[in-house]
């Protein structure tokens, strides 16, 4: 299905990965999405899990509709405008995985850790990517794409954002762990359905950071009780 989608270019937009404007726009949307999710989850109260599942189902439905060419072309083009077609052949993959990660985090951890984990992936990932594009000069020794400047900036931004919800130690450990994880994970390209598709799909920072950072902060919280 995804291969068919790529070949037919049902999302007819330019890959802006190489352009500074396109990358900054993507990260601003990522940041805005994270902030919005924090506000929505807090406002939903006991209905937060239901809300997250509804949003997940909504984005999965829209993604499938785009792949199957069930939406008007102008609408599909607009919705996919900030994607990376050379690397992401599934529309809204990042948002879907972010919602999956947040949903599992909400089930597993206390609310303050959920909010902190969303803040870490939203602020840390966005700032790390933007700083890497804008000021990245020194590549990490284990990554051909990520930079020292981007990772350090991401840790600082994630730490400051997480401080609104958890203790300084939890915020630092969660931020450092999340951004180091982000630095070793690349975007996964899915070209066809095979035995590795599920693994490749979920091996993504948007899904793993909320869970990994949340687990680290949860462990630190237990050790301090």
N, CA, C and O of each residue as an XYZ file, in Angstrom:
900
protein
N       0.829     -1.214      0.000
C       0.000      0.000      0.000
C       0.858      1.257      0.000
O       0.647      2.169     -0.799
N       1.850      1.292      0.928
C       2.716      2.464      0.990
C       3.538      2.607     -0.279
O       3.798      3.721     -0.735
N       3.958      1.451     -0.866
C       4.730      1.492     -2.101
C       3.892      2.081     -3.223
O       4.377      2.888     -4.017
N       2.640      1.674     -3.282
C       1.728      2.191     -4.291
C       1.545      3.699     -4.122
O       1.518      4.453     -5.095
N       1.422      4.107     -2.891
C       1.263      5.532     -2.575
C       2.467      6.334     -3.061
O       2.315      7.421     -3.618
N       3.670      5.788     -2.845
C       4.878      6.483     -3.270
C       4.969      6.574     -4.782
O       5.279      7.632     -5.329
N       4.697      5.462     -5.459
C       4.829      5.436     -6.906
C       3.853      6.384     -7.581
O       4.202      7.051     -8.555
N       2.632      6.446     -7.067
C       1.610      7.276     -7.701
C       1.646      8.729     -7.248
O       0.930      9.577     -7.781
N       2.496      9.005     -6.250
C       2.632     10.373     -5.748
C       1.272     10.989     -5.429
O       0.945     12.086     -5.882
N       0.489     10.257     -4.638
C      -0.831     10.765     -4.274
C      -0.736     11.979     -3.364
O      -1.681     12.763     -3.269
N       0.384     12.135     -2.706
C       0.654     13.363     -1.971
C       1.661     14.146     -2.812
O       2.868     13.947     -2.675
N       1.193     14.995     -3.643
C       2.041     15.646     -4.630
C       2.649     16.925     -4.060
O       2.139     18.021     -4.296
N       3.756     16.779     -3.299
C       4.428     17.935     -2.746
C       5.930     17.751     -2.890
O       6.408     16.648     -3.152
N       6.668     18.836     -2.716
C       8.118     18.777     -2.819
C       8.718     18.322     -1.503
O       8.217     18.672     -0.434
N       9.772     17.554     -1.573
C      10.489     17.163     -0.373
C      11.345     18.349      0.059
O      12.333     18.677     -0.599
N      10.968     18.992      1.160
C      11.646     20.200      1.609
C      12.742     19.905      2.628
O      13.243     20.820      3.281
N      13.111     18.650      2.767
C      14.083     18.296      3.789
C      15.361     19.114      3.676
O      15.960     19.476      4.689
N      15.773     19.401      2.472
C      17.041     20.088      2.279
C      16.926     21.593      2.458
O      17.944     22.283      2.486
N      15.710     22.122      2.582
C      15.549     23.558      2.695
C      15.372     23.957      4.141
O      14.652     23.298      4.892
N      16.028     25.040      4.536
C      15.962     25.525      5.905
C      14.535     25.895      6.287
O      14.072     25.547      7.373
N      13.842     26.594      5.407
C      12.481     27.026      5.709
C      11.572     25.833      5.966
O      10.800     25.836      6.924
N      11.657     24.823      5.123
C      10.806     23.649      5.280
C      11.065     22.928      6.593
O      10.124     22.493      7.257
N      12.343     22.796      6.977
C      12.675     22.092      8.210
C      12.198     22.869      9.431
O      11.650     22.283     10.364
N      12.400     24.170      9.431
C      11.945     24.998     10.558
C      10.430     24.954     10.675
O       9.897     24.877     11.782
N       9.730     25.002      9.549
C       8.271     24.912      9.568
C       7.813     23.589     10.164
O       6.881     23.558     10.968
N       8.462     22.498      9.775
C       8.105     21.181     10.309
C       8.274     21.131     11.819
O       7.426     20.593     12.532
N       9.370     21.692     12.300
C       9.635     21.638     13.735
C       8.697     22.555     14.519
O       8.334     22.235     15.651
N       8.309     23.663     13.952
C       7.327     24.531     14.614
C       5.982     23.821     14.736
O       5.304     23.938     15.757
N       5.600     23.089     13.697
C       4.351     22.315     13.750
C       4.465     21.213     14.799
O       3.521     20.967     15.550
N       5.618     20.554     14.850
C       5.854     19.498     15.841
C       5.742     20.068     17.250
O       5.123     19.458     18.122
N       6.339     21.233     17.473
C       6.293     21.886     18.776
C       4.866     22.273     19.141
O       4.420     22.033     20.263
N       4.154     22.871     18.198
C       2.773     23.280     18.431
C       1.889     22.062     18.732
O       1.006     22.130     19.587
N       2.129     20.958     18.033
C       1.361     19.736     18.277
C       1.566     19.232     19.701
O       0.609     18.843     20.371
N       2.813     19.239     20.160
C       3.105     18.791     21.519
C       2.436     19.653     22.566
O       1.834     19.138     23.508
N       2.539     20.980     22.408
C       1.912     21.894     23.363
C       0.405     21.700     23.374
O      -0.214     21.679     24.438
N      -0.186     21.557     22.196
C      -1.632     21.357     22.095
C      -2.063     20.069     22.789
O      -3.088     20.043     23.470
N      -1.288     19.003     22.621
C      -1.624     17.730     23.245
C      -1.548     17.821     24.770
O      -2.378     17.239     25.468
N      -0.572     18.537     25.281
C      -0.492     18.725     26.740
C      -1.746     19.425     27.243
O      -2.348     18.997     28.227
N      -2.137     20.498     26.571
C      -3.317     21.260     26.992
C      -4.587     20.418     26.874
O      -5.449     20.464     27.752
N      -4.702     19.653     25.796
C      -5.898     18.829     25.592
C      -5.995     17.716     26.635
O      -7.071     17.462     27.175
N      -4.875     17.055     26.919
C      -4.886     15.972     27.897
C      -5.236     16.507     29.280
O      -6.008     15.886     30.011
N      -4.673     17.650     29.638
C      -4.978     18.241     30.942
C      -6.434     18.660     31.023
O      -7.080     18.464     32.052
N      -6.957     19.235     29.947
C      -8.349     19.692     29.951
C      -9.331     18.525     29.945
O     -10.431     18.634     30.487
N      -8.933     17.405     29.331
C      -9.841     16.260     29.218
C     -10.044     15.530     30.536
O     -11.071     14.877     30.721
N      -9.094     15.624     31.451
C      -9.239     14.977     32.748
C      -9.377     13.470     32.619
O      -8.531     12.810     32.016
N     -10.454     12.924     33.191
C     -10.671     11.480     33.172
C     -10.950     10.946     31.768
O     -10.887      9.738     31.540
N     -11.254     11.834     30.835
C     -11.539     11.428     29.461
C     -10.305     11.509     28.568
O     -10.416     11.387     27.348
N      -9.125     11.715     29.167
C      -7.903     11.916     28.391
C      -7.571     10.705     27.519
O      -7.204     10.864     26.355
N      -7.695      9.511     28.069
C      -7.378      8.312     27.295
C      -8.328      8.162     26.108
O      -7.912      7.815     25.003
N      -9.603      8.427     26.355
C     -10.585      8.382     25.265
C     -10.237      9.395     24.185
O     -10.338      9.099     22.994
N      -9.830     10.588     24.596
C      -9.446     11.627     23.646
C      -8.243     11.195     22.822
O      -8.233     11.373     21.604
N      -7.233     10.630     23.467
C      -6.032     10.201     22.754
C      -6.356      9.107     21.740
O      -5.843      9.119     20.621
N      -7.199      8.171     22.131
C      -7.588      7.097     21.211
C      -8.401      7.639     20.043
O      -8.264      7.170     18.913
N      -9.248      8.628     20.318
C     -10.022      9.248     19.236
C      -9.099      9.962     18.254
O      -9.250      9.816     17.041
N      -8.148     10.729     18.769
C      -7.212     11.437     17.897
C      -6.374     10.452     17.078
O      -6.113     10.682     15.897
N      -5.962      9.367     17.709
C      -5.184      8.355     17.007
C      -5.995      7.745     15.868
O      -5.498      7.597     14.752
N      -7.235      7.396     16.157
C      -8.104      6.821     15.124
C      -8.358      7.817     14.008
O      -8.425      7.441     12.838
N      -8.499      9.089     14.365
C      -8.750     10.133     13.369
C      -7.578     10.261     12.400
O      -7.774     10.288     11.185
N      -6.351     10.342     12.940
C      -5.187     10.512     12.072
C      -4.898      9.257     11.250
O      -4.458      9.358     10.105
N      -5.138      8.088     11.815
C      -4.972      6.854     11.046
C      -5.958      6.821      9.888
O      -5.606      6.424      8.778
N      -7.190      7.237     10.147
C      -8.212      7.269      9.095
C      -7.832      8.233      7.975
O      -7.954      7.900      6.796
N      -7.375      9.419      8.341
C      -6.967     10.408      7.335
C      -5.776      9.894      6.534
O      -5.719     10.076      5.318
N      -4.825      9.250      7.213
C      -3.651      8.717      6.528
C      -4.058      7.663      5.503
O      -3.581      7.675      4.368
N      -4.936      6.759      5.904
C      -5.403      5.715      4.983
C      -6.167      6.322      3.811
O      -6.024      5.881      2.671
N      -6.976      7.335      4.100
C      -7.741      7.996      3.038
C      -6.817      8.639      2.009
O      -7.107      8.609      0.813
N      -5.699      9.224      2.467
C      -4.738      9.825      1.546
C      -4.061      8.743      0.705
O      -3.917      8.890     -0.509
N      -3.644      7.654      1.362
C      -2.974      6.570      0.650
C      -3.876      5.960     -0.416
O      -3.424      5.645     -1.517
N      -5.165      5.795     -0.079
C      -6.119      5.193     -1.011
C      -6.711      6.211     -1.983
O      -7.579      5.882     -2.792
N      -6.229      7.449     -1.893
C      -6.678      8.504     -2.803
C      -8.185      8.761     -2.683
O      -8.879      8.922     -3.687
N      -8.673      8.797     -1.455
C     -10.089      9.032     -1.204
C     -10.401     10.493     -0.875
O     -11.564     10.852     -0.693
N      -9.382     11.321     -0.800
C      -9.582     12.739     -0.536
C      -9.331     13.538     -1.809
O      -8.581     13.093     -2.678
N      -9.945     14.709     -1.931
C      -9.644     15.568     -3.087
C      -8.149     15.880     -3.134
O      -7.520     16.095     -2.098
N      -7.589     15.904     -4.336
C      -6.152     16.117     -4.480
C      -5.657     17.393     -3.796
O      -4.619     17.346     -3.136
N      -6.357     18.543     -3.923
C      -5.869     19.748     -3.232
C      -5.790     19.559     -1.719
O      -4.861     20.052     -1.080
N      -6.768     18.842     -1.142
C      -6.752     18.608      0.307
C      -5.608     17.674      0.687
O      -4.920     17.921      1.677
N      -5.393     16.612     -0.077
C      -4.285     15.694      0.192
C      -2.949     16.411      0.099
O      -2.067     16.217      0.935
N      -2.811     17.235     -0.919
C      -1.564     17.979     -1.102
C      -1.311     18.914      0.064
O      -0.183     19.022      0.545
N      -2.366     19.597      0.527
C      -2.226     20.517      1.654
C      -1.861     19.772      2.928
O      -0.977     20.206      3.668
N      -2.531     18.654      3.193
C      -2.282     17.903      4.420
C      -0.880     17.313      4.455
O      -0.305     17.136      5.529
N      -0.330     17.009      3.284
C       0.998     16.390      3.215
C       2.116     17.399      2.949
O       3.257     17.018      2.688
N       1.788     18.651      3.015
C       2.715     19.692      2.566
C       4.066     19.649      3.284
O       5.105     19.897      2.672
N       4.051     19.335      4.579
C       5.297     19.384      5.343
C       5.895     18.007      5.588
O       6.694     17.833      6.508
N       5.517     17.034      4.780
C       6.070     15.692      4.941
C       7.435     15.552      4.305
O       7.958     16.485      3.695
N       8.004     14.363      4.461
C       9.281     14.035      3.823
C       9.059     12.810      2.938
O       9.331     11.692      3.376
N       8.572     12.985      1.709
C       8.223     11.849      0.872
C       9.375     10.907      0.573
O       9.144      9.727      0.310
N      10.607     11.392      0.604
C      11.738     10.503      0.320
C      12.033      9.572      1.489
O      12.702      8.553      1.316
N      11.535      9.916      2.691
C      11.813      9.109      3.866
C      10.537      8.609      4.543
O      10.536      7.533      5.142
N       9.454      9.378      4.454
C       8.216      8.995      5.100
C       7.151      8.761      4.042
O       6.595      9.707      3.484
N       6.874      7.499      3.775
C       5.905      7.176      2.739
C       4.509      6.948      3.301
O       3.599      6.559      2.568
N       4.335      7.187      4.594
C       3.026      7.076      5.242
C       2.625      8.458      5.744
O       3.300      9.011      6.611
N       1.544      9.027      5.221
C       1.118     10.367      5.663
C       0.838     10.399      7.160
O       0.252      9.465      7.708
N       1.257     11.475      7.820
C       1.032     11.688      9.249
C       1.677     10.609     10.114
O       1.242     10.368     11.240
N       2.703      9.970      9.592
C       3.372      8.928     10.372
C       3.884      9.482     11.702
O       3.709      8.850     12.743
N       4.513     10.655     11.672
C       5.058     11.228     12.893
C       3.992     11.494     13.935
O       4.180     11.179     15.110
N       2.868     12.073     13.517
C       1.788     12.371     14.450
C       1.161     11.098     14.998
O       0.847     11.020     16.186
N       0.977     10.102     14.141
C       0.403      8.826     14.571
C       1.298      8.162     15.614
O       0.814      7.672     16.634
N       2.600      8.147     15.356
C       3.523      7.528     16.300
C       3.613      8.330     17.595
O       3.730      7.748     18.673
N       3.560      9.653     17.503
C       3.575     10.482     18.705
C       2.367     10.172     19.576
O       2.495     10.033     20.793
N       1.192     10.064     18.958
C      -0.023      9.744     19.702
C       0.056      8.338     20.301
O      -0.415      8.117     21.417
N       0.641      7.394     19.576
C       0.832      6.041     20.126
C       1.721      6.088     21.366
O       1.396      5.499     22.397
N       2.848      6.796     21.255
C       3.775      6.895     22.377
C       3.146      7.568     23.582
O       3.328      7.118     24.712
N       2.401      8.652     23.347
C       1.750      9.367     24.445
C       0.657      8.512     25.077
O       0.487      8.523     26.296
N      -0.086      7.771     24.253
C      -1.152      6.914     24.783
C      -0.590      5.841     25.707
O      -1.113      5.632     26.802
N       0.474      5.159     25.278
C       1.091      4.147     26.134
C       1.684      4.789     27.392
O       1.605      4.227     28.484
N       2.277      5.971     27.224
C       2.831      6.679     28.363
C       1.735      7.028     29.367
O       1.938      6.925     30.577
N       0.575      7.439     28.860
C      -0.546      7.790     29.734
C      -1.034      6.577     30.515
O      -1.411      6.698     31.681
N      -1.027      5.409     29.880
C      -1.470      4.178     30.539
C      -0.472      3.736     31.609
O      -0.867      3.216     32.652
N       0.824      3.945     31.348
C       1.862      3.389     32.205
C       2.306      4.295     33.345
O       2.672      3.803     34.413
N       2.282      5.616     33.140
C       2.925      6.515     34.081
C       1.952      7.535     34.680
O       0.868      7.754     34.138
N       2.343      8.162     35.809
C       1.533      9.235     36.386
C       1.418     10.426     35.428
O       2.242     10.598     34.531
N       0.384     11.239     35.636
C       0.096     12.322     34.697
C       1.242     13.307     34.547
O       1.537     13.743     33.435
N       1.899     13.668     35.660
C       2.966     14.665     35.556
C       4.107     14.153     34.688
O       4.755     14.933     33.990
N       4.356     12.856     34.727
C       5.398     12.278     33.877
C       4.938     12.247     32.423
O       5.746     12.429     31.512
N       3.654     12.018     32.204
C       3.113     12.057     30.841
C       3.313     13.443     30.238
O       3.790     13.569     29.111
N       2.948     14.485     30.989
C       3.118     15.853     30.492
C       4.597     16.152     30.221
O       4.941     16.758     29.205
N       5.463     15.720     31.142
C       6.900     15.966     30.968
C       7.440     15.233     29.745
O       8.273     15.773     29.017
N       6.975     14.010     29.515
C       7.461     13.246     28.370
C       7.008     13.868     27.053
O       7.748     13.853     26.069
N       5.781     14.419     27.036
C       5.319     15.131     25.835
C       6.176     16.375     25.612
O       6.580     16.672     24.488
N       6.445     17.096     26.699
C       7.257     18.313     26.590
C       8.656     17.988     26.082
O       9.220     18.744     25.290
N       9.218     16.874     26.530
C      10.572     16.494     26.107
C      10.619     16.203     24.615
O      11.508     16.685     23.914
N       9.660     15.414     24.127
C       9.685     15.077     22.698
C       9.319     16.288     21.848
O       9.841     16.442     20.743
N       8.424     17.156     22.347
C       8.005     18.322     21.559
C       9.097     19.377     21.503
O       9.500     19.801     20.420
N       9.573     19.798     22.658
C      10.579     20.859     22.703
C      11.966     20.333     22.343
O      12.682     20.950     21.554
N      12.344     19.196     22.918
C      13.685     18.669     22.672
C      13.927     18.291     21.232
O      14.933     18.689     20.644
N      13.007     17.519     20.651
C      13.161     17.078     19.272
C      13.144     18.256     18.313
O      13.944     18.316     17.378
N      12.222     19.203     18.547
C      12.112     20.362     17.656
C      13.364     21.231     17.706
O      13.920     21.599     16.671
N      13.799     21.552     18.918
C      14.979     22.415     19.070
C      16.236     21.706     18.572
O      17.090     22.323     17.936
N      16.348     20.413     18.862
C      17.535     19.666     18.409
C      17.646     19.684     16.891
O      18.726     19.910     16.346
N      16.531     19.446     16.210
C      16.552     19.423     14.748
C      16.830     20.811     14.181
O      17.666     20.969     13.291
N      16.124     21.818     14.702
C      16.312     23.185     14.207
C      17.733     23.676     14.469
O      18.351     24.280     13.593
N      18.256     23.421     15.675
C      19.613     23.857     16.002
C      20.642     23.122     15.150
O      21.654     23.697     14.748
N      20.377     21.854     14.881
C      21.290     21.100     14.035
C      21.354     21.655     12.633
O      22.424     21.719     12.029
N      20.187     22.064     12.106
C      20.137     22.645     10.760
C      20.762     24.035     10.743
O      21.500     24.380      9.819
N      20.465     24.826     11.762
C      20.914     26.216     11.786
C      22.382     26.366     12.182
O      23.117     27.152     11.584
N      22.802     25.605     13.194
C      24.131     25.841     13.752
C      24.980     24.589     13.878
O      26.089     24.654     14.408
N      24.491     23.461     13.410
C      25.244     22.220     13.556
C      26.523     22.196     12.741
O      26.491     22.352     11.521
N      27.629     22.004     13.404
C      28.926     21.969     12.719
C      29.702     20.687     13.007
O      30.541     20.268     12.210
N      29.414     20.067     14.155
C      30.205     18.903     14.570
C      29.299     17.671     14.646
O      28.389     17.613     15.473
N      29.554     16.696     13.786
C      28.750     15.489     13.757
C      29.044     14.621     14.985
O      30.181     14.532     15.448
N      27.997     13.992     15.492
C      28.203     13.021     16.556
C      28.988     11.836     16.000
O      28.771     11.447     14.853
N      29.896     11.253     16.786
C      30.755     10.175     16.264
C      29.982      8.937     15.820
O      30.485      8.154     15.014
N      28.765      8.749     16.334
C      27.988      7.558     15.993
C      26.822      7.861     15.047
O      25.981      6.999     14.794
N      26.781      9.096     14.526
C      25.676      9.456     13.640
C      26.191     10.274     12.472
O      27.002     11.184     12.641
N      25.711      9.939     11.289
C      26.119     10.695     10.111
C      25.263     11.923      9.870
O      25.590     12.743      9.012
N      24.148     12.069     10.625
C      23.229     13.181     10.413
C      23.132     14.117     11.617
O      23.060     15.334     11.447
N      23.129     13.565     12.831
C      22.906     14.369     14.033
C      24.191     15.071     14.456
O      25.291     14.565     14.234
N      24.035     16.252     15.074
C      25.189     17.055     15.472
C      25.242     17.247     16.984
O      24.238     17.110     17.682
N      26.435     17.568     17.468
C      26.622     17.852     18.892
C      25.794     19.061     19.288
O      25.138     19.059     20.330
N      25.824     20.100     18.450
C      25.084     21.326     18.767
C      23.582     21.063     18.874
O      22.916     21.576     19.773
N      23.063     20.269     17.956
C      21.640     19.971     17.983
C      21.245     19.164     19.202
O      20.248     19.474     19.853
N      22.015     18.129     19.523
C      21.698     17.278     20.664
C      21.785     18.035     21.979
O      20.902     17.900     22.825
N      22.830     18.825     22.165
C      22.977     19.605     23.398
C      21.848     20.628     23.532
O      21.287     20.802     24.614
N      21.520     21.299     22.432
C      20.410     22.262     22.460
C      19.098     21.567     22.785
O      18.274     22.102     23.527
N      18.903     20.374     22.232
C      17.690     19.618     22.510
C      17.586     19.223     23.970
O      16.506     19.303     24.555
N      18.691     18.796     24.573
C      18.688     18.422     25.984
C      18.314     19.613     26.854
O      17.508     19.483     27.776
N      18.895     20.773     26.565
C      18.596     21.974     27.357
C      17.137     22.362     27.232
O      16.476     22.633     28.235
N      16.624     22.391     26.002
C      15.228     22.764     25.779
C      14.275     21.774     26.436
O      13.293     22.173     27.061
N      14.566     20.479     26.293
C      13.709     19.446     26.892
C      13.734     19.523     28.412
O      12.702     19.368     29.065
N      14.908     19.761     28.969
C      15.047     19.891     30.426
C      14.214     21.056     30.958
O      13.472     20.894     31.927
N      14.331     22.223     30.334
C      13.591     23.395     30.782
C      12.086     23.186     30.666
O      11.329     23.611     31.539
N      11.653     22.534     29.593
C      10.221     22.291     29.409
C       9.692     21.288     30.438
O       8.599     21.465     30.977
N      10.476     20.231     30.708
C      10.037     19.201     31.648
C       9.996     19.709     33.086
O       9.276     19.156     33.917
N      10.757     20.751     33.384
C      10.792     21.313     34.736
C       9.418     21.807     35.201
O       9.172     21.895     36.404
N       8.537     22.125     34.276
C       7.202     22.585     34.653
C       6.372     21.465     35.286
O       5.351     21.737     35.917
N       6.802     20.206     35.124
C       5.956     19.088     35.544
C       6.616     18.131     36.530
O       5.918     17.481     37.308
N       7.934     18.028     36.517
C       8.617     17.056     37.377
C       9.794     17.729     38.084
O      10.065     18.908     37.855
N      10.489     16.985     38.937
C      11.619     17.525     39.678
C      12.798     17.781     38.741
O      12.850     17.210     37.651
N      13.741     18.627     39.145
C      14.908     18.891     38.289
C      15.681     17.635     37.905
O      16.127     17.514     36.764
N      15.849     16.693     38.843
C      16.582     15.471     38.528
C      15.823     14.637     37.499
O      16.413     14.134     36.543
N      14.513     14.493     37.699
C      13.712     13.761     36.723
C      13.756     14.436     35.357
O      13.875     13.768     34.330
N      13.660     15.767     35.352
C      13.666     16.510     34.099
C      14.982     16.312     33.356
O      14.988     16.114     32.141
N      16.091     16.366     34.082
C      17.396     16.227     33.419
C      17.605     14.816     32.880
O      18.026     14.636     31.737
N      17.304     13.811     33.716
C      17.502     12.425     33.276
C      16.580     12.108     32.096
O      17.000     11.479     31.125
N      15.323     12.545     32.186
C      14.384     12.300     31.101
C      14.795     12.998     29.818
O      14.715     12.420     28.734
N      15.242     14.262     29.947
C      15.659     15.037     28.775
C      16.918     14.453     28.147
O      16.978     14.275     26.930
N      17.919     14.155     28.963
C      19.175     13.614     28.444
C      18.947     12.255     27.791
O      19.453     11.988     26.701
N      18.186     11.404     28.463
C      17.919     10.084     27.898
C      17.131     10.160     26.607
O      17.434      9.455     25.644
N      16.115     11.020     26.585
C      15.294     11.159     25.391
C      16.063     11.701     24.203
O      15.912     11.209     23.085
N      16.891     12.715     24.440
C      17.625     13.322     23.334
C      18.792     12.448     22.864
O      19.140     12.470     21.683
N      19.389     11.691     23.764
C      20.424     10.751     23.328
C      19.792      9.636     22.495
O      20.380      9.169     21.519
N      18.601      9.219     22.888
C      17.881      8.235     22.082
C      17.554      8.810     20.713
O      17.707      8.135     19.695
N      17.100     10.070     20.692
C      16.781     10.736     19.425
C      17.995     10.811     18.512
O      17.864     10.744     17.290
N      19.167     10.950     19.098
C      20.380     11.113     18.294
C      20.824      9.829     17.604
O      21.618      9.872     16.665
N      20.314      8.687     18.066
C      20.738      7.427     17.452
C      19.646      6.817     16.577
O      19.848      5.772     15.959
N      18.483      7.480     16.529
C      17.377      6.951     15.739
C      17.210      7.789     14.485
O      17.125      9.015     14.562
N      17.163      7.149     13.354
C      16.911      7.823     12.087
C      15.506      7.558     11.625
O      14.858      6.623     12.095
N      15.019      8.382     10.693
C      13.702      8.141     10.115
C      13.738      6.843      9.319
O      14.654      6.613      8.530
N      12.745      6.006      9.531
C      12.700      4.724      8.869
C      11.836      4.791      7.613
O      10.716      5.302      7.647
N      12.354      4.281      6.529
C      11.605      4.259      5.278
C      10.929      2.902      5.101
O      11.579      1.861      5.194
N       9.621      2.920      4.844
C       8.875      1.682      4.629
C       8.422      1.657      3.180
O       7.580      2.460      2.780
N       8.962      0.761      2.404
C       8.648      0.693      0.983
C       7.648     -0.412      0.660
O       6.911     -0.304     -0.321
N       7.609     -1.463      1.460
C       6.706     -2.556      1.162
C       6.366     -3.300      2.445
O       7.071     -3.184      3.448
N       5.291     -4.056      2.405
C       4.874     -4.821      3.582
C       5.718     -6.082      3.679
O       5.740     -6.887      2.748
N       6.415     -6.261      4.800
C       7.195     -7.460      5.032
C       7.310     -7.692      6.528
O       6.706     -6.972      7.323
N       8.088     -8.702      6.911
C       8.173     -9.082      8.317
C       8.800     -8.007      9.195
O       8.607     -8.017     10.411
N       9.551     -7.077      8.598
C      10.213     -6.035      9.370
C       9.427     -4.730      9.394
O       9.874     -3.753      9.996
N       8.285     -4.699      8.762
C       7.556     -3.444      8.625
C       7.126     -2.877      9.975
O       7.277     -1.681     10.222
N       6.587     -3.735     10.856
C       6.110     -3.260     12.157
C       7.263     -2.692     12.970
O       7.139     -1.630     13.579
N       8.395     -3.410     12.976
C       9.555     -2.932     13.724
C      10.038     -1.589     13.185
O      10.309     -0.666     13.953
N      10.142     -1.486     11.869
C      10.613     -0.246     11.260
C       9.658      0.917     11.545
O      10.081      2.050     11.773
N       8.363      0.603     11.527
C       7.369      1.647     11.739
C       7.491      2.246     13.139
O       7.439      3.466     13.300
N       7.653      1.389     14.153
C       7.672      1.870     15.533
C       9.065      2.254     16.018
O       9.202      2.814     17.106
N      10.105      1.962     15.229
C      11.452      2.385     15.605
C      11.632      3.841     15.199
O      12.308      4.158     14.221
N      11.008      4.710     15.976
C      10.902      6.122     15.626
C      10.929      6.947     16.904
O      10.340      6.549     17.909
N      11.602      8.087     16.878
C      11.746      8.880     18.095
C      10.414      9.399     18.628
O      10.245      9.513     19.842
N       9.467      9.716     17.747
C       8.176     10.215     18.221
C       7.457      9.188     19.098
O       6.738      9.559     20.027
N       7.649      7.911     18.808
C       7.032      6.849     19.598
C       7.878      6.484     20.817
O       7.343      6.298     21.909
N       9.186      6.381     20.636
C      10.040      5.853     21.689
C      10.402      6.864     22.768
O      10.526      6.490     23.935
N      10.574      8.138     22.411
C      10.996      9.121     23.413
C       9.993      9.271     24.550
O      10.407      9.250     25.709
N       8.677      9.423     24.280
C       7.752      9.531     25.417
C       7.813      8.332     26.354
O       7.669      8.484     27.567
N       8.026      7.134     25.797
C       8.094      5.930     26.622
C       9.420      5.834     27.369
O       9.442      5.542     28.564
N      10.515      6.078     26.671
C      11.839      5.949     27.297
C      12.058      7.040     28.333
O      12.498      6.755     29.447
N      11.756      8.286     27.981
C      11.906      9.385     28.939
C      10.965      9.195     30.121
O      11.343      9.424     31.271
N       9.732      8.774     29.828
C       8.778      8.533     30.900
C       9.255      7.449     31.848
O       9.115      7.584     33.064
N       9.822      6.367     31.305
C      10.338      5.284     32.144
C      11.484      5.769     33.026
O      11.537      5.447     34.213
N      12.398      6.543     32.449
C      13.519      7.065     33.233
C      13.034      7.959     34.362
O      13.501      7.838     35.494
N      12.107      8.849     34.068
C      11.584      9.754     35.112
C      10.795      8.993     36.152
O      10.824      9.351     37.330
N      10.086      7.947     35.746
C       9.332      7.128     36.690
C      10.274      6.408     37.650
O      10.014      6.352     38.852
N      11.368      5.858     37.123
C      12.353      5.162     37.961
C      12.986      6.126     38.948
O      13.136      5.804     40.127
N      13.357      7.311     38.470
C      13.955      8.319     39.364
C      12.952      8.711     40.451
O      13.330      8.890     41.608
N      11.677      8.843     40.081
C      10.650      9.175     41.072
C      10.512      8.107     42.135
O      10.331      8.417     43.312
N      10.598      6.831     41.722
C      10.498      5.734     42.685
C      11.680      5.726     43.636
O      11.526      5.458     44.827
N      12.870      6.023     43.105
C      14.079      5.990     43.941
C      14.102      7.105     44.966
O      14.825      7.022     45.959
N      13.313      8.156     44.736
C      13.287      9.294     45.663
C      12.151      9.210     46.676
O      11.995     10.093     47.519
N      11.363      8.146     46.589
C      10.230      8.007     47.527
C      10.627      7.166     48.723
O       9.810      6.939     49.616
